[in-house]
Amino acid sequence: MLRFVTVEEHFGSPGFFNGPGQIFAANARNSGVGQAVVDGLAEVGAARVAAMDAAGIDVQLLSLNNPGVEQADPDVAIAVATEANDFLASAVAAYPTRFAALAAVPLPAPEQAAKELRLRVSGQGFKGAIVNGHSRGRYLDDPFFAPFLQELSDLAVPMYLHPTIPPHPVCEASYSGFSPQVNFLLAGPAWGWHVETGLHVIRMVLGGVFDRFPNLQVVIGHLGEGLLSMFHRLNDYLPPNATGLDRKVLDYLRNNIHYTIGGFNYTSTFESLLHEVGADRIMFSVDYPYGSMADGRAFIEGLSLNEEDKAKIAHRNAEKLFRI
């Protein structure tokens, strides 16, 4: 029987909802996303496991919900990341065969982010880090974040790069002028989150992050966050003689980046990604509680794949990369 491991599944701790998550929760309630999603984020116990059982999901890899702690003041980021990781460690301890954890890291304080990552990975078995996009307009190509990236590389654990709202000046210029609800959705789950994350990956490539840390592995969701249609254009217009990089852009996108589904249950997009990166680079995810676990599983089961590739995407790739 096919096993199902999902790797972009979210939670919110009390400290998160009392801090960086306050505005998010209010926007979610007012935008049509709804209170049920907020409640789903807060529940990481028996009710979530029961929902997993009903949908046939074996393991969820849990991570702190967007906006995480990346936009907070350093002291707040440190405090909330610590609280969220403690909260998550308790959930995993209660259900060790059903939950696994990605560590929230206080990126506004990179040295502390490195320490927090090492503590959680080495001491509590966390599987890597969750980074919710830029940190106040700074991207991971900035040398400011070198201590954190070095720790990721030294520990040999992956980082999940999750979307967040673009920087405020970008939102003002490109994602305003409509109703508050449409502004929020356009800057967020309808468009802005995804192209923002794709841009972040491109910046990491062009900034030489993967030349400095060649074994670093980054995971992005939503079938490539809009990058897929630009793979070859990026490769053609950013050659090594222009970028100064060790390799072509597409080499990094195929060797340092992994891709998950995250509720993008779109067959044609999936098949294009499969063609570009192969089954070894794609993992199942639902984006719970935003996406339906049952729908996600049905999507995987309905794909026209051989059994080996279907098993890789459903669980084996995640088990290998995250050591689940």
N, C-alpha and C positions, 0 to 999 in steps of 0.2 A: 504494500500500500504506500502511495506517495506521501512523503512527509512535507510539511509546510512551515518554513521559517520566514518571518517578516521582519524587515530591518529598518523601517522608518515609521516607528510607532511611538506616539507621544504621550507625555504626562505633564501635569503641573503640580508642583508642591505647594503647601500653604505659604511658604516664603515667597514663592514666585507670584502667586495670585495677590499677595499683599504688597508686592513690590513691582518689578518690571512688567508683570502680567496684568496689572490693573487695567491699563488702557486697552490692551489686547482684548481682555474679556468683555469690556464695555463695547468695543467695536464689533466683536463677534455677535454679541446679543442684538446689536442694532443693525447688523448688515444682512441678516437672513441666515447666517451660519448657525446661530441659535444657542440657547441655553443647554440643550442636550450635549453639544460638543464640549462646552465648558465643564459640564458634569462628567463627561466621559474622560476628560483629561485628568480630573481629580481622583478618579477611581482606579486604583491599581491593586485591587484585591480580588476577592471571590467573585464579584460580579463580572469583572473583566475576564477572568479565567473561564467563567461560565459562557460568556459570549464567544470566547475563543473555541471552546468545546463545541458550541452549537454550529460554528462555521468551519470546524475541522482545521484549526490553526494550532500547530504544536508549540511554537515558541515565538514570542515577541521580543525584539531587541528595542529597549525603551530609551528615549532621549527627551531632554527637557524641551518643551514647546517653544517655538518662536514667540516673542523676540529673544528668548533666552536671557543672557546677562550681558551681551556684547555692547549694548547701548548705555549701560549704567555707569555711574561713577565707580572708580576702582574699588573703594571700600564696600560699596553696595554689591558690586559684582562678586567680590570675594565671599561676602557673607551669604548671598543667595546661592551661589554655586555650591558652597559647602553644605548649606541646608538641603538643597535639592539632591545632592549626591548622597547625603545621609538618608534622606527619605527614600531614594531609589534603592540604596543598598538594603534597606529593611524590606522593601517589596520583593527584591530578588531572593533574599534570605528566606522569606516566607514561601516562595514558589520557585525554588532553584531550578526545576526542570522546565518551567514555563516562561520565565523571564530572564533576560540578560540585559546588561546595562552599558550605556555610553556615558562618559563623564562630561558634565558641564564644566567648562573651564573659564575663569575670569580673564578673558583676553585683554581688557583694559590694563591689566597688570601681568605682563607676559611671564615674568619670573615666577609669580605665584601660580599662573596657569600651568606652567611646567611642573611645579611642585604638586599641585592638586592632581594633575594627570598621573604622575608617578605614584602618588599615594593610593589612588583608586585602582590603577591597573596592577601595581605590584602587591598592594596590600589587600585588595578586596575583589580582584578578579574582573574588574571592568574591562570591556572589550575594545576600547578606543575612546575617541572624543567626539562630541557633537559641537559644531561651530555654526551658529545661526548668522551667517553672512558677515558683512563688514562690521567693524567696530567704530562707530561714529565717523564713518567715511573713510576709514583706513582699511585696506585690504591686506591679505596675507602675503603679498609680495613685498610689503613694507619691512625693511630690516628690523623695525621695532619688535616684530613678532618672532624673531630668530630663536630666542630661548625656548619658546613653545614648540616650534617646528623641529628644533634639535631634539627635544625630548620625545616627540612623536617618532622621529627617526631612530633614536637610541632604543626606545621600547619596542619598535617594530610593530606598532599597532596602527590601524587606519583611522582616518578622520572622516566623519560624515559632514559634508558642507551643505547645510540646509538653507533654504531661502529666507530672506527677511525683506522688509520694506526698504526701498532705495533710500539713499541719503536725502535729508529734508530739502536741500536746494533742487535736487532732481525731481522730487515729488511736486514741488511748487511749479517747476518749469514744465513738466511733462504729464503729470497725473492730477491736474486740478482743473476746475472750471465746470465740473458736473455736480450732481448731487453728492452729499457726503457719502452716501452708500456706494455710488458708482466710483467716486474718487478712491475710496478704500479698496474696492474690489479690483479696479484697474491697476492700482499700484501694488496690489497684493496677488491673490490667487488666480486672477484672470490673466495677468500678463507680467506685471512688474517684478514679482518675486522671482520668476523663472529667468527672464532675461538678465536680471541682476546677478543671479547665481552663475549663469553662463559667462557673463563678463568677469566675474570673480575668478573663475577657472582660467580664462584667457589671461588675466593679469598674472596669475600664479605661474603660468607657462612662460609668458614673455618676461616676467621678472626673474627668471632663472631659478625658481624654487626647486624644480625637479632636477636641475643640473647640480645644485648644491646638496640636495637630498634625493639621490636617484632612486632609492628604494621606497620613498614615501608613497603611500597609497591613499587616494582621496575618493570618496563615494559621493555621487550626486544622484538625485532622484528624478522622478517625473520624466523618464525616458530621455534624459540628457539635458533637461532645462533649456530647450531651444537650440542647443549647440548642433544637434544632428544635421540640420539642413545646411549648416555653415562649415561642416568639417573640411570639405575640399576647397572651399573659397578661402578659409583661413590658411590652409596649407599652401595654396598657390600665391597668396598675396603677402604672406609673412615667412619668406624663405630664410634659411639660416644665414645667408650672406647679408640679410637686412637685420635680423634679430640678434645675431651673435650667439645664438643658442647652439648646443651640441647636436641637436637633432631637429627634424622637421616637427612642426606643430602637431600634425596628426600622429606622430609617433608617441608623443606624450599623452594624447587623448586616448590612445589604444593601449598604453602600457602603464600609466600612472593613475588612470581614472577608471572607476567602476560605475555602473549605471543601474538604477533600480526603477521599478514601475510606479510605485507610489500613487495608485489610483488612476493612472493614465491607461485605462483599459482600452487602448486604441490599437487594433490589430495592425493596420497599415504602418503606423509609426513604430510599433514593436518590431515588425519584420524588417523595416529599414535599419533600425539600430542593430538588430541581429546580424544583418548583412555587413554592417560596417565594423563591428567590434567582436562578434562571435559570442557563442553561448557562455564562454568562461568569464565574461565580463558583465553579465546581467544577473541581477538578483530580484527576487520577489519582495515587494513591499506593498502595504495597503494605505499608509498614511492615516492610520486610525488615530482618533475617532472621526476624522474628516471623511475617510473612505470606508466602504463596506467590506468587511472581511469575507463575507459570503460571495460578493460580486468579484472580489479579487481572486479568490480561489477558483471560481467558475471560469474566469478569464484564462488563468494558467491551464486549467484542465482542457479548455477548448482550443488551445493553440495547436497548430499543425506542426508538431515537433516530434522527433524520435524520443524514445523513453529516456535515453541517456541525457540529452539536452534538457528535457523537461525536468528531470531530477536535479540537474545542475542549477537551474534557475529557481526551482521551488525550494531547495534547501542546501545542496552540496556546496555551492559557491559561498554562501553565507557562513556555513559551518567551517569552511577552510579559511576564509579571510578573517573572520572574527573569532575563530577558535571556539565555536559554540559546541 
